[in-house]
Amino acid sequence: MSANSASSASTNAPAKSVANEVLVGYVNGAAATDRARARGKASAQLAERVVPAAANRAQVELLRLPAGSDQARAIQALKADPSVAYAEPNWVYTHSATSTDPYYTNGSLWGMYGSTTTPANAFGSNAGAAWAAGFTGSSSVYVGVIDEGIQHTHPDLAGQVGNPLETSNGVDDDGNGYVDDVYGWDFAGNDNSVYDGGTRGSSDDHGTHVAGTIGAKSDGAGVVGVNWNVRMISGKFLGRNGGTTANAIRAVDYFTGLKARGLNIVATNNSWGGGGFSQGLMDAITRANNANILFIAAAGNGGSDQIGDNNDGAPHYPSNYSNPNIISVAAITSTGARAAFSNYGPASVDIGAPGAAIWSTTAYNGYSSYNGTSMATPHVAGAAALYASTHPGATAAAVKNALLSSAVPTASMAGMTTTGGRLDAYAAMSR
């Protein structure tokens, strides 16, 4: 995947897009002849349908331009056609985490502790107190992990990852258009192999790490997640060269579709970012909101200088979209400080959560310590699933309110987030 790089005021790092590709959303009712006319204005070829037309949504297409084309000029030509609602680059996204060096009882999993747990850390998520009160999650609650893939065979994750509506039989059992998506779907590779273990340029470490923080089981070994009994499904779209807007849209809609088929998808975890504003992705997040699915997103790691940026002035996507189902998460350290790399924003970032020196599962049955708002985000996604396990039928708005209204006031988050506080998974349970 080759990429264009351009300076952009809409992100806090240079935005990148896939060279010679454009994402186009059409107006409702645009006919095939209308779409063909629009493509012709940019000398573009249809690469694939990203979102098929339906009664309540217009078609979105990924177009391929001739080699050497001026992408900006092609976008303007497309926008001039009356059948086009928007045209935009196919942005490239990446995860934001770096590696630093059993785990709960020896003091390593500080992000799960609270002031009354053993071991204790007042700045952890306080998940340990929730467990002590009998709140350990539910296997009827699902979280979508939109990221790299997940090693679903990892000893701490085996049995925690899967789509119960599908079996491995060569048939699309749940009728969602994806055959044998037993553990989820790889939107980059367009197949059901969500764990490739490095064979396609992605180790799947990052996605596996995120999954472990959300829902590694309590089995007396390794690590444990905020939930012991939650279920997760992989929406893999990130690889060695990142992931694209087109595949991110597919992944978001994939979970919205599973929710429509009766699966209790409470939230998606989105520990990634980059690129510029995308109407197509924002629309997909709106569809998730209409299905009562939270979109929990990393606030970002401040670009290449690793000094956190103010997202109010330099928006970071997707965390900065205005959709009401988004929770934007900053990272704090074990001493309660804002992590130096973590973005912030008194109007655009919602809450802090543990995001420095976070141990979790990684590929090849491993365990690693990572830093990043990528690591803070799954603490919040796990807390959302924990709340949903004891509040069946709670709307996305209700779950979000419970998490944000119970945030613990924290000096490092004051004037940095909308809540001025950090996650308390136990306190949220009583909201």
C-alpha positions in Angstrom: 0.0 0.0 0.0 1.7 3.2 -1.1 0.7 6.4 0.6 0.5 10.1 0.0 1.7 12.4 2.8 0.3 15.9 3.3 0.3 18.5 6.0 -3.1 18.8 7.5 -4.6 21.3 10.1 -7.2 18.7 11.0 -4.8 16.3 12.6 -1.9 16.7 15.1 0.5 14.7 12.8 0.9 14.8 9.0 -2.0 13.0 7.4 -1.4 10.1 5.0 -3.7 8.6 2.4 -3.5 5.8 0.0 -2.1 7.0 -3.3 -4.5 6.9 -6.3 -7.5 6.1 -4.2 -10.6 8.1 -3.4 -13.6 7.3 -1.1 -16.9 8.6 -2.5 -20.3 8.8 -0.9 -23.3 9.4 -3.1 -26.6 11.1 -2.5 -29.5 8.9 -1.6 -31.1 7.5 -4.7 -28.1 8.0 -7.0 -28.5 5.5 -9.9 -25.8 3.4 -11.4 -25.7 5.7 -14.4 -25.2 8.7 -12.0 -22.3 7.0 -10.3 -20.7 6.0 -13.6 -20.9 9.6 -14.8 -19.3 10.8 -11.6 -16.4 8.3 -11.9 -15.9 9.3 -15.5 -15.3 13.0 -14.4 -12.2 11.8 -12.5 -11.2 9.1 -14.9 -11.7 6.7 -12.0 -12.5 3.0 -11.9 -14.7 1.3 -9.3 -12.4 -0.6 -7.0 -15.1 -1.9 -4.6 -18.3 -1.0 -2.8 -17.5 -0.1 0.8 -21.2 0.5 1.9 -24.0 -0.8 -0.4 -27.0 1.3 -0.9 -30.0 0.6 1.3 -33.3 2.3 2.2 -31.6 4.3 5.0 -28.2 4.8 3.5 -26.5 5.8 0.3 -23.8 3.9 -1.5 -20.1 4.5 -0.7 -17.5 3.4 -3.2 -13.7 3.1 -3.2 -12.4 4.4 -6.6 -9.0 3.9 -8.1 -7.4 6.7 -10.1 -4.9 6.2 -13.0 -1.3 6.1 -11.9 0.2 9.5 -11.3 -3.2 11.2 -11.0 -3.6 14.4 -9.0 -5.8 13.2 -6.1 -6.9 16.6 -5.0 -8.0 17.5 -8.5 -9.9 14.2 -8.9 -11.7 14.9 -5.6 -12.8 18.3 -6.7 -14.1 16.9 -10.0 -16.1 14.3 -8.1 -17.5 16.8 -5.7 -18.8 18.9 -8.7 -21.1 16.1 -9.7 -24.7 16.4 -8.3 -24.8 12.7 -7.4 -21.8 12.9 -5.1 -22.4 13.8 -1.4 -18.7 13.8 -0.5 -15.4 12.7 -1.9 -12.3 12.3 0.3 -8.9 10.6 0.5 -8.7 7.0 1.7 -6.9 8.0 4.9 -4.3 5.7 6.6 -4.6 5.0 10.3 -2.0 3.5 12.7 -2.1 2.3 16.3 -0.2 4.2 18.9 1.8 2.0 21.3 5.4 1.3 22.2 6.8 -1.7 24.0 8.8 -1.2 27.3 10.0 -4.2 28.7 2.1 -13.7 37.1 1.1 -10.2 36.7 -1.8 -9.2 39.0 -0.5 -10.6 42.3 3.1 -9.5 41.7 2.2 -5.8 41.2 2.5 -5.6 37.5 -1.1 -4.9 36.6 -1.4 -1.6 38.3 -4.1 -0.5 35.8 -6.5 -3.0 37.4 -5.9 -1.8 41.0 -7.6 0.7 43.2 -6.9 2.2 46.6 -8.5 -0.7 48.5 -7.2 -3.6 46.4 -4.3 -5.9 47.2 -1.9 -4.9 45.6 -3.1 -1.3 45.7 -2.7 1.7 43.4 -5.1 4.6 43.8 -4.7 5.6 40.1 -5.7 2.3 38.6 -9.1 1.6 37.1 -10.4 0.0 40.4 -11.5 -3.1 38.5 -10.2 -5.2 41.4 -12.8 -3.6 43.7 -15.5 -4.5 41.2 -14.4 -8.1 41.1 -14.4 -8.2 44.9 -18.0 -7.1 44.8 -18.9 -9.9 42.4 -18.8 -7.9 39.2 -16.7 -10.0 36.7 -18.6 -9.5 33.5 -20.9 -11.6 31.4 -20.5 -13.9 28.4 -23.6 -12.4 26.9 -21.9 -9.0 26.5 -19.7 -8.5 23.4 -17.0 -5.9 22.5 -15.7 -5.4 19.0 -12.0 -5.0 18.8 -11.2 -2.8 15.7 -7.5 -3.1 15.5 -4.9 -5.6 14.4 -6.1 -9.2 14.8 -6.3 -11.2 18.0 -4.5 -14.4 18.9 -7.7 -16.1 20.0 -5.8 -19.3 20.9 -3.7 -17.4 23.5 -4.0 -19.2 26.9 -5.6 -16.1 28.5 -8.0 -15.5 25.6 -9.0 -18.9 24.5 -12.8 -19.1 24.8 -13.1 -15.3 25.1 -13.1 -14.5 21.4 -15.8 -15.6 18.9 -19.0 -15.0 17.0 -21.6 -17.4 18.4 -23.8 -16.9 15.3 -21.3 -18.5 13.0 -19.7 -22.0 12.7 -16.8 -23.1 10.6 -18.6 -24.9 7.8 -18.1 -22.9 4.7 -21.6 -21.4 5.0 -22.6 -17.8 6.0 -24.6 -19.0 9.0 -25.6 -15.5 10.3 -26.2 -14.1 6.8 -24.0 -11.1 7.2 -22.0 -11.6 4.0 -18.9 -13.0 5.7 -18.4 -16.8 5.5 -17.1 -18.5 8.6 -16.4 -15.3 10.5 -16.1 -17.5 13.6 -13.6 -15.1 15.4 -14.4 -12.0 13.3 -13.1 -10.8 10.0 -9.8 -9.5 8.5 -10.9 -6.5 6.4 -7.4 -5.9 5.1 -6.9 -9.4 3.9 -10.6 -9.9 3.1 -10.8 -13.3 4.8 -11.7 -14.9 8.2 -8.2 -15.3 9.4 -8.0 -12.7 12.1 -4.7 -14.0 13.6 -1.9 -14.3 11.1 1.0 -14.3 13.5 3.3 -12.2 11.4 2.7 -14.0 8.1 1.1 -11.0 6.5 3.4 -8.3 7.9 1.4 -7.8 11.2 2.3 -9.6 14.3 -1.2 -9.0 15.8 0.5 -8.0 19.0 -1.4 -4.7 19.4 -4.8 -6.2 18.9 -4.0 -9.1 21.2 -2.7 -6.7 23.9 -5.9 -4.6 23.7 -8.1 -7.7 23.9 -6.2 -8.9 27.0 -6.9 -5.6 28.9 -10.6 -5.8 28.0 -11.2 -9.5 28.7 -8.4 -11.8 29.6 -9.9 -14.6 31.7 -9.1 -15.2 35.4 -7.4 -18.6 35.3 -4.5 -18.4 37.8 -1.9 -17.6 35.1 -0.7 -14.7 33.1 -2.8 -11.5 33.1 -6.4 -10.7 33.7 -8.7 -8.2 32.0 -11.2 -5.7 33.3 -13.8 -8.5 32.6 -13.3 -12.2 33.2 -16.3 -13.4 31.3 -16.8 -10.9 28.4 -16.7 -12.0 24.8 -14.8 -10.2 22.0 -14.9 -10.3 18.2 -12.0 -9.2 16.0 -12.5 -6.5 13.3 -9.0 -6.6 11.9 -8.0 -3.8 9.6 -4.6 -2.7 10.8 -1.4 -4.2 9.3 2.3 -3.3 9.0 1.4 -0.3 6.9 -1.6 0.7 9.0 -5.2 0.5 7.9 -7.5 2.5 5.6 -10.7 4.5 6.0 -12.5 2.1 3.7 -11.6 -0.9 5.8 -12.3 1.0 9.0 -15.8 1.8 7.7 -16.3 -1.9 6.9 -15.2 -2.9 10.4 -17.6 -0.5 12.1 -20.5 -1.6 10.0 -19.6 -5.2 10.6 -20.3 -4.8 14.3 -23.5 -2.8 13.6 -24.7 -5.6 11.4 -24.0 -8.2 14.1 -26.0 -6.1 16.6 -28.9 -6.1 14.1 -28.7 -9.9 14.1 -29.2 -10.0 17.8 -25.7 -10.1 19.2 -25.3 -7.9 22.3 -22.4 -5.6 21.0 -22.0 -3.0 23.6 -19.0 -1.2 22.4 -16.1 -1.2 19.9 -12.5 -0.5 21.0 -10.6 1.8 18.7 -7.0 2.2 19.7 -5.9 3.9 16.5 -5.9 7.2 14.7 -4.4 9.4 12.0 -5.5 10.9 8.7 -8.0 13.7 8.2 -11.7 14.2 8.7 -13.8 11.5 6.9 -17.5 11.9 6.4 -17.7 8.3 5.5 -16.2 7.1 8.8 -18.3 9.6 10.8 -21.4 8.2 9.0 -20.5 4.7 10.0 -20.0 5.7 13.6 -23.5 7.4 13.4 -24.9 4.0 12.3 -23.3 2.4 15.3 -24.8 5.0 17.6 -28.2 4.3 16.1 -27.6 0.7 17.1 -26.6 1.7 20.7 -23.0 0.8 20.2 -20.3 2.9 21.9 -17.2 3.9 19.9 -14.4 4.1 22.5 -11.3 5.8 21.0 -7.8 6.6 21.8 -7.1 10.4 22.1 -3.7 10.0 20.4 -0.1 10.1 21.3 1.0 13.6 20.2 2.6 12.8 16.9 6.3 12.1 16.2 7.6 14.4 19.0 5.8 12.3 21.7 4.6 15.4 23.5 0.8 15.3 23.9 -1.2 17.7 21.7 -4.3 19.6 22.5 -7.0 17.9 20.4 -9.3 21.0 20.8 -7.1 22.9 18.4 -5.6 20.1 16.3 -8.3 17.4 16.0 -7.3 13.8 16.2 -9.5 11.3 14.3 -11.5 9.3 15.0 -11.6 10.4 18.6 -12.5 14.0 17.7 -15.7 13.2 15.7 -18.8 14.8 17.3 -20.9 11.6 17.4 -22.5 11.2 20.9 -21.5 7.6 21.2 -17.7 8.4 21.2 -15.7 8.3 24.4 -12.2 9.8 23.9 -9.5 8.5 26.3 -6.3 10.0 27.5 -3.5 8.1 29.3 -2.3 8.4 32.9 0.6 6.9 34.6 0.8 4.8 37.8 1.4 8.1 39.8 -1.7 9.7 38.4 0.2 12.1 36.1 -0.9 12.6 32.5 1.4 10.4 30.4 3.8 12.8 28.6 2.8 11.3 25.2 -0.9 11.6 25.8 -3.1 14.0 23.9 -5.6 16.0 25.9 -8.5 18.5 25.3 -10.8 20.1 27.8 -13.6 20.0 25.2 -12.7 17.0 23.1 -11.1 14.3 25.4 -13.4 12.8 27.9 -11.5 10.8 30.6 -8.2 9.5 31.7 -7.3 5.8 32.2 -4.2 3.7 32.8 -2.0 3.9 29.7 1.7 3.6 30.8 3.6 0.4 31.5 0.5 -1.7 30.9 1.1 -5.5 30.8 -1.2 -7.6 28.7 -1.3 -10.5 26.3 0.6 -10.5 23.0 1.0 -12.9 20.1 2.7 -16.2 20.3 1.3 -16.8 23.8 3.3 -13.9 25.1 3.0 -11.0 27.5 4.3 -7.5 27.0 4.3 -4.0 28.6 3.1 -1.2 26.3 2.6 2.5 26.6 0.0 4.6 24.8 -3.5 5.9 24.7 -4.1 2.7 22.9 -3.6 0.9 26.2 -5.9 3.4 28.1 -8.8 2.9 25.8 -9.4 -0.8 26.5 -9.6 -0.1 30.2 -12.6 2.1 29.4 -14.1 -0.4 26.9 -13.7 -3.1 29.5 -15.5 -0.9 32.1 -18.3 -0.3 29.6 -18.8 -4.1 29.1 -18.7 -4.6 32.9 -21.4 -2.0 33.4 -23.5 -3.6 30.6 -23.2 -7.0 32.3 -25.3 -5.8 35.3 -27.5 -3.3 33.4 -29.0 -5.3 30.5 -30.6 -3.1 27.9 -28.7 0.0 28.9 -28.4 2.4 26.0 -25.1 3.6 24.7 -25.9 7.0 26.2 -26.6 5.5 29.6 -23.3 3.5 29.6 -21.3 6.5 28.6 -23.0 8.6 31.3 -22.2 6.0 34.0 -18.5 5.9 33.0 -18.1 9.7 32.8 -20.2 10.8 35.7 -18.3 8.4 38.0 -14.9 9.7 36.9 -12.6 10.4 39.9 -11.4 14.1 40.0 -7.7 14.0 39.2 -5.3 16.9 39.2 -3.5 15.9 36.0 -6.9 15.6 34.1 -8.3 19.0 35.4 -8.6 21.3 32.5 -7.4 18.5 30.2 -10.6 16.4 29.8 -14.3 17.1 29.9 -14.7 15.2 33.2 -11.4 16.4 34.8 -11.1 12.8 36.0 -10.0 9.2 35.6 -11.8 6.0 35.2 -13.3 4.1 38.2 -14.8 0.9 36.9 -16.3 0.0 40.3 -17.9 3.4 41.0 -19.5 3.3 37.5 -21.4 0.1 38.5 -23.7 2.0 40.9 -24.7 4.8 38.4 
